[in-house]
Amino acid sequence: MKKQVLISGASFAGLTLAYWLKRFGGDRLEITIVEVGKGLRRGGSPIDVRGEALNVVKEMGIYEKIKAMEFVHDTEIVNAKNEKLVNFSINEFDEYRGDIEINRGDLVDILYEIVPKNEVEFLFGNSIETLTQREDSVEVMFENGVKRNFDFVFGADGTHSVVRKLVFGDEKKFSKFFDVYFAFAEANHIQTGKAKDTGIIYREVGKQAVLYQFQNSVNALLMFLSPKLNWDYRNQEQHKQILKEAFGNDTNWKIPEMLDALLHSENLFFDEVCQIHMPTWTKGRVALVGDAAYAPSFFTGMGTTLAILGAKKLVDALLSSKGDYKAAFAKYNETYRPFVESIQAQITRGLKAQLPETEEELQASIEFFKQAAKG
């Protein structure tokens, strides 16, 4: 009898996991992916594929496609008058050499293309309402009222994972907040006066504003330091009010235009900068992967890499354990954790550079990039 597998989340971790499960499980597995969005989420700032994850995408046969869609760009740090302070290319820094930066939507599309649609069921615009584990199965009630049984459930549904909440408990138990909030949306009407395919950064003490210029679109990103707020990640009107309070009186650079674009966006993405730290990523017949299990935050530049690599490590553990899923889950927890923790530890350096808390730190940050640009 075929094993029934449910994956919650159709992004980097979920799509990569589906690919590898189907590649090695073949006709022995029936895979369903449930995604709360009505389609793939393609928006967002550029992301990186780095380190060992590059070997994984080579094994998947998609390295050349990813490389062909690489977002090759310069980055400028500017002052309030839009005057260039420093220009650099991050991929020319030694520690990033060989890494690939790519628009988020392009990578999602590439991964989605290689998942066999005739063999993997996609349930868009749906989510898991309840999840009940039994000795030999997991009963899932979906938001649309349908009830089904699965042999395994994998939560690849992001930092605010529904699977994690239902199986492991409230997010507050595992989330470590870093005193930063951020928001982004498309802002195609904003003129920067800079060359296309240039990322422009403006920094103040405790604030950062970024415009990512792509060939046919512009993404606006605002972030700011703040103590913990009482907020609901699903309440977009509340998010807009928070942004008004943080940036409403700021008239520097392009911030007024950016704020206006975010406040009028129907696809605003707002969140806090946090990491997920869990003592175990598995429980019974449920396992978490990607941000649901070990979100490192975008300040490390490693979220996508951890998601892709983690999915492969989980499948490798299942293969090597020859059907003993308990042993496989234990191996996944044990072998992947040291690398995950080493990446999560990198966040302090990224925060200090991007959101300096004093004028002295702000100038030191700019000087660092000036020296780095000189090679």
N, C-alpha and C positions, 0 to 999 in steps of 0.2 A: 504494500500500500504506500502511496506517495505521502511524503511528509508535507504538511501544510505550514508555510512560513509567512508571518506578517511582519513587514517593515513599516514603521511609522516615520514618515519624512522622506521627501523626494528631492534631497539636495546632495551635496558631495558625499557624505557618509552613506546615506541610504542608497543612492544610485550605484556607488562603488560596491557596496555590500551585495546588492542584487546581482550585479554583473558576476562577481566571483562565486557566489552561491550557485548561480545558474551554470557557470562554466564548469565547476567541479561536481555539482550535484546533479546536473542534467535532468533526465526524466524522473529522477527519484524525488524531486522537489517541485511543489507548486507554490509560487511566490506571489504575494499580494503586497503592493505598496499603497498605503493610505497617506494622503497629503491634504492638509487643511485648506491650502490655497486652491483656487479654481484652476490653476495651471502651475507650471514651474515658476519659481520666483527668480527673475533674471536681473533685477535691479541691484544697486549697491556699488560700493567702491571697488576698485581693482583688488584682486587677491593674488597670492603667491603659491606656486608649487615648488617645493624646495627639498633638498636633501634626498633621503631614501624614497620619498614619494615620487620623485622623477623616475626611479627604477620601476616603481609599481605601474606608472602610466605607460612606460615602455613595454612592460609585460602585457598590458591591456591593448597594445597596438595603437595608442592614441597620442603618443609623444609628439609625432610630427604634426598632427592636427593642432595640438596645443601650442607648439612652437610657432606654427604659421599664424596663429591668432595672438601672438605675444603683444602685449601693450608696451611698446618701446617708447619711452618718453623721457623728457627732462623734467626736473622739478625746480621751481623757483620759490625762494622765500622772499617775500616783499614786505615793505613797510606800509603804513597807513595811506601813503600817497601812491601806492602801486608801483613804487620804485624797487628795482631788483636789488636785493642785498646779497644773495648768493644763488648760483645755479649749479646743479649737480645731477648726475644720473646714479640712482641707488644701485643699479646692477653692475656698476663699475667699481663698487666697493668690494674689497677682497672677500668679505664674509658672505656676500650675496652673489658672487660671480657664478654664473651657470644656472642660477635660479630663473624661473619664468614667471613674470607678472602678466596677468591676463584679466580681461573684464569678467566679472562674476558670471554674467549671463552666457558668455561664450563657453566657459567651462561647463556650466550646467547643461547646455545644449549638447556639447560633445559627449558627456557622460550619458545623457538620456538617449542619444542616438545608438549607443552600443548595447543598451539593454534590450533584449529581444521582446518586442511588444506582443507578439503572438504567444509568448510563453510566460510573460509576467503581467499580472493584472494590476492596473492602476485605478485607484479610487480617489479622484480629485474632488475637492470641495466637501470633504468628509473628515472625521476624526474619531478617536476612540473615546467613548463615554464611560464605560466601565471595563474592568479587566479582572477576571477571577482565575487564579491558578489552581489546578488540580494536579494530582500525581502524574497523569499521563497527557495532560492537555492544558491549554489556556483558553478560557471562554471570553470572547470579546463582544461587547455591545457597542455598535457604532452610533454616532450621533443621528444618523438617519433612521435608527430603530432596528436595523438588521443585526441579528445575533449569529456569530459564527465561532467555530472552534479551530484552534491552531496548535500545532506541536510546539512551535517556538514563536516568540514575539521579540523583535529587535527595535529598540527605541533609538532612532536617528533623527529625532525631531527637535534638535536645537537646545539652546540654553534654557528655555522655558518649557522643557520637555513634559508633555502630558504623560508619557509612559513612566518617566521617573517619578512624577508626582503620585500616580496611581499605585506604583509598586514599591517605591522606596520612601515616600513621604514628602512633606512640604519642601519646596525649593529652598526656603530659608536655612534648612539644615545643612545644605551643601554649597550655597552661594557665598563667595567672598567678594565684597564690594570694594572698589578702589577709588571712591569719591569722584567719579567722573560720569557725566551723561553725554550722549551724543545723538545726533539726528541727521538724516540725509534724505534727499529727494532730487528729482530732476529739476534743473533750472536752465533750460535751453536758451532762454531769452537774455541771460546775463552775458554781457560783452566784457572780456578781460583785457583786450588789447595785446594779448600774448599769442604766440604761435599755437596752432592746433597740436593736440597730443602733448600738452604741457600741463603738469599739475602745479597749481599755484597755492602757496601756503602763506597765511598771515597769522601771526601770533601776538597775543597780549599776555600779560600775567594772568594765568588761570583760564585762558581761552585760546581756542584755535579755530580758524576758518579755512576750509580747503575747497578749491574748485578743480574737479577733475574734468579736463576737456578731452572728449573722445572725438572721433571723426564726425559723428552725427548727433552728439548729445553732450550735455554738461551736467555733472552731478555736483550738488552743493552739500557740504558736510560742515556742521557746526558741533563743537564740543566744549564743555566747560566743567571746571571743578565745582563740586558741591557736596555738602554733607548729604546723608541718606534722606531721600524724599519719600513721602507717603504717596505712592503712585501705582496705577494699574496699567500693566503693559498692553492691555487691550483697549484702553480708553484714549483714542486719538485726540479728542477735543481737549482732554487734560494735558496731553503731551504738548499741544500747541500753546496752551496757557503757560506751561513751564518755560517754553522757549521765549515767549513774550517777556516773562519776568527776568530771564537771564540775559536777553539781548535787545530788548525793546528800547533801551536808552543808549545803545552803542551805535555811534554814527561813523565809526572808522571803517576804512577800506570798502569792501563790497558787502559788509555785514547787513545793512538795511535791505538791500536787494535780495540777499540770500534768505534772510528771515522771512521776507514777504513771500518768496517762492515756497518755503517750507510751510508757512501758515495756510497757503492756498492749495497745497498739494493734496490730492486724494490718495496718494500712495506714500505718505510720510512714514519713515521708519525711525522709531525712537526707542532708545534702550539705555541701560546703565552699563558701565564697564565693570565686568565681574569675571570671576573664574568659578568653575565648578570643581569642588574637591570631594571625592567620595571614597570611603574605605573599601568598597567593592563596587564593580560595575555590573554585577550579575546577581540574580536572585531567582532560584527555581529555574523555570524555563524562559526567563526574560534576561536579555543582555542589552546594555547601552553602548553606543558608539558615537564618536564625534563630540560635538559640543554638548550633547545631552549627558555625556559621561565626564568629559574633562575639558570643557571650554577653556582655552588659555587667554582669551581676549585678543582683539585685533592689534593691540599694542605689541604683541610678540611677533606678529606676522606669520604665525604658524598654525592658525586654526584649520585652514584647508588641508595643509600637509598632515596634521594629526588625524583629521577625519578620513582621508584617503588611506593613509598608512594603517590606521586603527582598524578599518574595515578589512583590509587584507590580513592583518595579524589575527583577527578573530576567525576568519575563514581558515587560515593556516592552522590555527589551534584545533579547529573542528576536524580538519583533515587528518592531522597527526594523531588525533585521539581515537580514530576509527569507530565512531559512533557513540563514544562515551562523552556525552555533552557536559557532564559535571566536571570531568577531567579537563575538557577543552576550555570551559569557562574559567577554571582555576588557572590554567596555563596563560590564558589571555590576561587575566588580572596580574599575574606574577611577572610575566616577561615584558609587558608593554609599559608597566607603571614607572620604572626608572626613567625611561625616555620622556614620558609625559611630564613627570615632575621636574625634570631638568628644563623643559621648555617653559612650563608655568613660572619657574623662578626668574625668567628673563624679563618679566613685565616691568620691574622697577626701573630698569634702564630706559625702556621705551617711554614710560610715563614722564620721567625726568626731562627727556629730550623734547617731547611734544607738548607737554603742558607744564612749563616751569611755574613755580609758585612765587618766585621773587623776580625783581628786575635783574638782579645779578645772574640768576639761573637762566633768564631769557637771553641775555647777551652771551652767556657761555654756550648756550645751545646754538645760537647763530654762528659763533666763532668755531664751534666744533665742525659744523658743516662746511664752513669756509676752508678749514684746514683739510678736511676729508676730500673736498673737491679738487684740491691741489695735488692729491695723490701722495 
